[in-house]
Amino acid sequence: MSLDVRFLGRVDYAPTFQGMKDFALQRLPDEREQLWICEHSSVFTLGLAGKPEHVLSPGDVPVVQTDRGGQVTYHGPGQVVAYPLIDLKPRGIFVKEYVHRLEEAVIRTLAHFGVTGHRVGGAPGIYVRLDDPFSHAVLPQRPQRREPGCPAPQPDFTGLGKIAALGIKVSNHRAYHGVALNVAMDLEPFARINPCGYAGLQTVDLSTIGVSVAWDEAAHELAAQLQRLLQIQNSSF
């Protein structure tokens, strides 16, 4: 069963946040799951663990407290935001696997445009090499297997720029919030925060690494990848 994809266009963050929360937590049993694709007017959002001191100088950009995981991030025009409103239980997956699939959808979307996306150990999201975004060389900072009880690694962002951020909320198996891919943005507002709580973390988009892609094209590709990775195999659901 595939998701019901809805392209919302440019929408304000606060009513969208309330709408997806209402859908995810109050959805009737016969309602299809949905994937919302949109872009937002400029806004900083703080996750549940978000520390106000990571918002350095918001200026005229509003700051909204949310119930997703993670710290602070920025949404604005030129960014594709995807909100899968799904139930993890019939998929037989838990949060860690769900995050992996969201990241994989971004990696495959970037690959469609010739860009190599990378994961970094200890830091959710997708990153690209600043010196060669098209290199397939293995990233030294990639996640690696840890022995039980070993602490998570300290993220190393040397030579990297963050091109996609994610933050989710799962309640009673139902997930909302999602992932944001930077396509062609004004990146200046990212300098007003510590992105995802990391001081000095550089944020990039496809346009700054030399890839010219229309918002609609990136949005449809990301939606298609999410549909493939999040569809329910058991059609009886």
C-alpha positions in Angstrom: 0.0 0.0 0.0 1.5 3.3 -1.0 1.1 6.6 0.8 -1.4 9.3 -0.2 1.0 12.0 -1.3 -0.2 15.6 -0.9 1.7 18.6 -2.3 0.8 21.5 -0.1 2.9 24.3 -1.7 4.3 27.0 0.5 2.6 27.0 3.9 3.2 28.5 7.3 4.8 26.2 9.8 2.6 26.5 12.9 -0.8 25.5 11.3 1.0 22.7 9.4 2.5 21.4 12.6 -0.9 21.4 14.3 -2.5 19.8 11.3 -0.1 16.9 11.0 -0.3 16.3 14.8 -4.1 16.2 14.6 -4.0 13.8 11.7 -1.4 11.5 13.2 -2.9 11.2 16.6 -6.6 11.4 15.8 -6.7 9.6 12.4 -9.7 7.4 11.9 -9.0 3.7 11.2 -10.2 3.9 7.6 -8.2 7.0 6.7 -5.2 6.4 4.4 -1.8 7.3 5.6 -0.4 10.5 4.1 2.9 12.0 3.0 2.8 15.8 3.0 5.3 17.6 0.8 5.7 21.4 1.3 8.0 24.3 1.8 7.7 26.7 4.7 7.9 30.5 5.1 11.0 31.4 7.1 10.9 29.9 10.6 13.2 28.4 13.3 11.9 25.4 15.1 13.1 24.0 18.4 12.8 20.3 19.2 11.9 18.9 22.6 15.5 19.0 23.8 16.2 22.3 22.0 18.2 24.8 24.0 17.3 28.4 23.5 21.0 29.4 23.5 21.4 27.6 20.2 19.2 30.4 18.7 21.9 33.0 18.4 20.2 35.9 16.7 16.7 35.1 15.2 16.1 38.7 14.1 12.7 38.8 12.3 12.4 35.0 11.9 9.9 33.5 14.3 10.9 30.7 16.7 8.4 27.9 17.2 8.6 25.2 19.9 7.7 21.8 18.6 7.4 18.2 19.9 9.9 16.6 17.6 13.2 15.3 18.6 16.4 17.2 18.1 17.6 20.8 18.6 17.1 23.8 16.4 16.8 24.0 12.7 15.6 26.5 10.0 12.9 26.1 7.4 12.5 28.4 4.5 11.6 28.9 0.8 13.7 26.6 -1.5 13.7 23.7 0.9 11.7 20.5 0.4 10.0 19.4 3.6 8.5 15.9 3.8 6.2 14.8 6.5 5.2 11.1 6.5 2.2 10.6 8.7 2.4 6.9 9.1 2.0 4.0 11.6 5.2 2.1 12.2 3.5 -1.0 13.6 2.3 -2.6 10.4 5.7 -2.0 8.9 7.4 -3.9 11.7 10.0 -1.2 12.3 11.1 0.8 15.2 12.4 4.4 15.4 16.0 3.6 14.5 15.0 1.8 11.3 12.5 4.5 10.5 15.2 7.2 10.8 17.5 5.0 8.6 14.8 4.9 5.9 14.2 8.6 5.9 18.0 9.2 5.5 18.1 6.6 2.8 15.3 8.4 0.9 17.4 11.5 0.9 20.6 9.7 -0.1 18.8 8.1 -3.1 17.3 11.5 -4.0 20.7 13.1 -4.0 22.1 10.2 -6.1 19.4 10.8 -8.7 21.0 14.3 -9.2 24.5 12.9 -9.1 25.4 13.9 -5.5 26.7 11.5 -2.9 25.0 11.9 0.5 26.7 10.6 3.6 25.7 9.7 7.1 27.9 10.8 10.1 28.3 8.8 13.2 26.4 10.3 16.1 24.6 12.9 14.1 21.4 12.3 12.3 20.9 13.9 8.9 22.7 13.8 5.5 25.9 15.5 4.7 28.0 16.1 1.6 31.8 16.6 1.0 32.4 20.3 0.5 35.5 19.6 -1.7 33.8 17.0 -3.9 30.1 16.4 -3.4 30.1 13.8 -6.2 32.8 11.6 -4.7 31.8 8.0 -3.8 34.8 7.6 -1.5 33.9 6.1 1.9 33.5 8.8 4.6 35.8 8.3 7.6 33.1 9.8 9.9 30.5 7.2 8.8 28.5 5.4 11.4 30.3 2.2 12.6 29.3 -0.7 14.7 29.7 -0.2 18.4 30.0 -2.7 21.2 27.1 -2.7 23.6 27.6 -0.1 26.3 30.1 2.0 24.3 29.2 5.7 24.1 28.1 7.3 20.9 30.9 8.9 18.9 31.5 12.6 19.0 30.4 13.8 15.5 33.1 15.0 13.2 32.0 17.4 10.5 35.4 18.2 9.1 35.1 18.9 5.4 31.3 18.4 5.4 28.2 20.4 4.9 24.8 19.4 6.0 22.2 19.3 3.2 19.3 17.5 5.0 18.0 17.5 8.5 15.5 15.3 10.2 13.4 15.3 13.3 10.5 13.0 14.2 7.9 12.3 16.8 6.4 8.8 17.4 3.4 8.4 19.7 1.6 5.0 20.0 3.5 3.8 16.9 2.3 6.8 14.8 5.0 9.0 13.4 4.9 12.6 12.3 7.3 15.5 11.5 10.0 14.3 9.0 12.9 15.4 6.9 14.0 18.6 5.1 16.2 18.7 2.0 17.9 22.0 1.0 17.5 22.7 -2.7 18.0 26.4 -3.5 17.7 28.5 -0.4 18.9 31.7 1.2 21.2 30.0 3.7 22.0 33.1 5.7 19.5 32.3 8.5 21.4 29.1 9.3 24.2 31.4 10.5 21.8 32.8 13.2 21.7 29.4 14.9 23.8 26.5 15.9 22.3 24.1 13.4 21.0 21.0 15.1 22.9 22.2 18.2 26.4 22.1 16.6 28.3 25.4 16.6 30.0 26.1 13.3 28.3 23.3 11.4 28.1 24.5 7.8 24.8 24.1 6.0 24.6 23.8 2.2 22.0 23.3 -0.5 22.1 21.7 -4.0 22.6 25.1 -5.6 25.7 26.0 -3.6 27.4 22.7 -4.6 26.7 23.4 -8.2 23.6 21.4 -8.9 20.7 23.3 -10.4 17.4 21.6 -9.7 13.9 23.0 -9.6 12.0 22.7 -6.3 9.2 20.7 -7.9 11.7 18.2 -9.4 13.4 17.6 -6.1 10.1 17.4 -4.3 8.7 14.7 -6.6 11.9 12.7 -6.5 12.0 12.8 -2.7 8.3 11.9 -2.5 8.8 8.9 -4.8 11.8 7.6 -2.8 9.9 7.9 0.5 6.9 6.1 -1.0 9.2 3.2 -2.0 10.9 2.9 1.3 7.9 3.4 3.5 5.2 1.5 1.7 3.5 -1.4 3.5 4.3 -4.7 1.9 1.2 -6.5 3.4 -1.7 -5.2 1.3 -4.2 -6.5 3.8 -3.5 -3.6 6.2 
